[in-house]
């Protein structure tokens, strides 16, 4: 089975003083999360689409689906966790308890606030997941990357041609992700901000899919303005 998992568990503190989490803010005529769900629904390769949102927003999310005429048995709403990896694991626990997990089952995880993911990116993730246990979507760095361990002085300047910026989706063989996650110490789990790092920590290969510059993550008010401009450009074509 191919599962899509839309991660909508965040509260969006960097968005500023808003009355709701950022994934529910309007982008054009629809909430950001609706744009993202629609992109997954268009793709026939997904057997189920799991939306992980804050527990207190589950009813609101279900109401939104009805409001925007999304009535599809593929979609299931579950409670997310306190961080990204907890949300991923909550979705997997739901899958395990509801459907069971087979060796070849794949989960394609994606930020709810990246509404411009393309069908090409989703298809490439699914295709490459047949070859690798973990996939990351990236774009090449156009600026020089500077590493500083103390925030005051440069520690290292990596070779730019070897540097990439991570996006989502990130896709995984579910059994392998569970195996490696359960091997992590509590300290390792606490510092993880990226599920692909689970694989790199254990010395496992992570395949790369080319993303798109406009596959942006909407985390600030400025990002939302940029997203509206992108949306207008798409609609004008």
C-alpha positions in Angstrom: 0.0 0.0 0.0 1.0 3.6 -0.6 0.1 6.0 2.1 0.2 9.7 1.9 0.7 11.4 5.3 0.0 15.2 5.5 1.7 16.6 8.6 -0.6 19.4 10.0 0.2 19.1 13.7 2.1 22.4 14.1 0.8 25.5 15.9 2.7 27.9 13.6 4.2 30.2 16.2 6.5 31.9 13.6 3.4 33.1 11.7 2.8 35.6 14.4 -0.5 36.5 16.2 -3.1 34.5 14.3 -6.3 33.0 15.5 -5.6 29.5 14.2 -2.6 27.3 13.2 -1.0 28.4 10.0 -2.2 25.4 8.0 -5.8 26.7 8.3 -5.0 30.2 7.1 -6.5 31.3 3.7 -4.4 31.0 0.6 -6.4 32.5 -2.2 -9.9 31.2 -1.8 -9.1 28.1 0.3 -7.2 27.2 3.4 -3.6 26.2 2.9 -4.3 22.6 4.1 -7.1 22.2 1.5 -4.7 23.0 -1.4 -2.3 20.4 -0.1 -4.9 17.7 0.4 -6.2 18.3 -3.1 -2.8 17.7 -4.6 -2.6 14.3 -2.9 -6.2 13.4 -3.9 -5.4 14.0 -7.6 -2.7 11.3 -7.5 -4.3 7.9 -8.0 -1.3 6.0 -6.6 -2.2 6.8 -3.0 -4.3 4.1 -1.4 -5.0 6.1 1.8 -4.3 9.7 2.8 -3.7 10.3 6.6 -3.9 13.9 7.8 -2.3 14.4 11.2 -3.5 17.6 12.9 -3.7 18.9 16.4 -6.2 16.9 18.5 -8.3 19.9 19.2 -8.6 20.8 15.5 -9.8 17.4 14.3 -13.5 18.4 14.1 -12.6 21.6 12.5 -10.5 19.8 9.8 -13.4 17.4 9.1 -15.7 20.4 8.7 -13.3 22.0 6.3 -13.4 18.9 4.1 -17.1 19.1 3.9 -17.1 22.8 3.3 -14.8 22.4 0.2 -16.7 19.3 -1.1 -14.0 16.8 -0.3 -15.9 13.6 0.5 -13.4 10.8 -0.2 -13.1 7.6 1.7 -9.3 7.7 1.2 -8.9 10.5 3.7 -8.6 9.8 7.4 -7.9 12.5 10.1 -5.8 11.5 13.1 -4.2 13.4 16.0 -0.7 14.5 15.4 2.1 14.7 18.0 4.1 17.4 19.8 6.7 17.4 17.1 7.2 16.3 13.5 8.5 12.9 14.2 5.8 12.1 16.8 3.2 13.1 14.2 4.7 10.8 11.6 4.7 8.0 14.2 1.2 8.7 15.3 0.1 8.3 11.7 2.0 5.0 11.4 0.5 3.7 14.6 -2.9 4.4 13.2 -2.0 2.6 10.0 -0.7 -0.4 11.9 -3.8 -0.7 14.2 -6.2 -0.2 11.3 -4.7 -1.9 8.3 -1.6 -3.7 9.5 1.8 -3.0 8.0 3.4 -5.1 5.2 7.0 -5.2 4.1 6.5 -3.1 1.0 4.2 -0.5 2.5 5.4 3.0 1.8 4.5 6.3 3.5 4.9 9.6 1.7 5.1 12.3 4.4 4.5 16.0 3.5 4.2 19.3 5.2 0.6 20.6 5.1 2.0 24.1 4.6 3.7 23.2 1.3 0.7 23.5 -1.0 2.6 23.7 -4.3 3.9 20.2 -4.3 3.6 18.8 -7.8 2.4 15.5 -9.2 5.9 15.0 -10.7 7.5 15.3 -7.2 4.9 12.9 -5.7 5.4 10.4 -8.5 9.2 10.5 -8.3 9.0 9.9 -4.5 6.7 6.9 -5.0 8.9 5.5 -7.9 12.2 5.8 -6.1 10.7 4.3 -2.9 10.8 1.0 -4.8 14.6 1.3 -4.9 15.5 2.9 -1.5 14.1 2.7 2.0 14.2 6.5 2.4 13.7 9.4 0.0 14.2 13.1 0.5 13.1 15.9 -1.8 15.7 18.6 -2.2 16.8 21.5 -4.4 20.4 22.5 -5.0 21.8 25.4 -2.9 22.2 28.6 -5.0 23.8 30.6 -2.1 26.9 29.6 -0.3 26.1 27.6 2.9 28.0 28.8 6.0 28.2 26.5 9.0 28.7 28.1 12.5 28.7 26.0 15.7 28.5 29.0 18.1 26.5 31.5 16.0 29.4 34.0 16.1 32.2 32.6 13.9 32.3 30.5 10.7 33.1 26.9 11.5 33.0 25.6 7.9 32.0 26.6 4.4 31.0 23.4 2.6 31.4 23.0 -1.2 28.2 24.6 -2.6 27.8 22.0 -5.4 27.5 19.3 -2.7 24.9 21.3 -0.7 21.1 20.9 -1.0 18.1 22.5 0.7 15.6 20.0 2.1 11.9 20.1 1.2 9.2 17.5 1.5 7.8 15.0 0.6 10.0 12.5 2.5 9.1 8.9 1.8 9.9 5.7 3.7 9.4 2.0 3.7 7.3 1.9 6.9 8.9 -1.2 8.4 12.4 0.1 8.0 11.5 3.5 9.4 9.9 1.8 12.5 12.9 -0.4 12.9 15.4 2.4 12.9 13.3 4.8 15.0 12.9 2.2 17.7 16.7 1.9 17.8 17.1 5.6 18.7 17.9 6.7 22.2 15.5 9.2 23.8 18.2 11.9 23.5 18.5 11.2 19.7 14.7 11.4 19.4 14.6 14.7 21.2 17.0 16.5 18.8 15.6 15.1 15.6 14.0 17.7 13.4 14.0 15.6 10.2 12.9 12.0 9.7 15.6 11.3 7.0 18.2 12.0 9.7 17.1 8.8 11.4 18.5 6.9 8.4 21.7 9.0 8.2 22.4 8.5 11.9 22.3 4.7 11.3 24.5 4.9 8.2 21.7 4.1 5.7 21.3 5.5 2.2 18.7 8.2 1.5 17.7 8.7 -2.2 17.2 12.2 -3.6 14.3 13.5 -5.6 14.6 16.9 -7.3 12.1 19.4 -5.7 11.0 22.8 -7.1 11.9 26.3 -6.0 8.2 27.2 -5.6 7.6 24.2 -3.4 7.9 26.5 -0.4 7.0 26.0 3.2 4.7 28.7 4.5 5.9 29.6 8.0 5.7 33.4 8.2 3.5 36.2 7.0 6.0 37.0 4.3 5.9 33.4 3.1 2.1 33.7 2.9 2.4 36.8 0.7 4.9 34.9 -1.6 2.5 31.9 -1.8 -0.4 34.2 -2.8 1.8 35.6 -5.6 2.7 32.1 -6.7 -0.9 31.1 -6.7 -1.9 34.1 -8.8 0.8 33.2 -11.3 -0.5 29.6 -11.5 -4.1 30.7 -12.0 -3.0 33.2 -14.7 -1.6 30.4 -16.9 
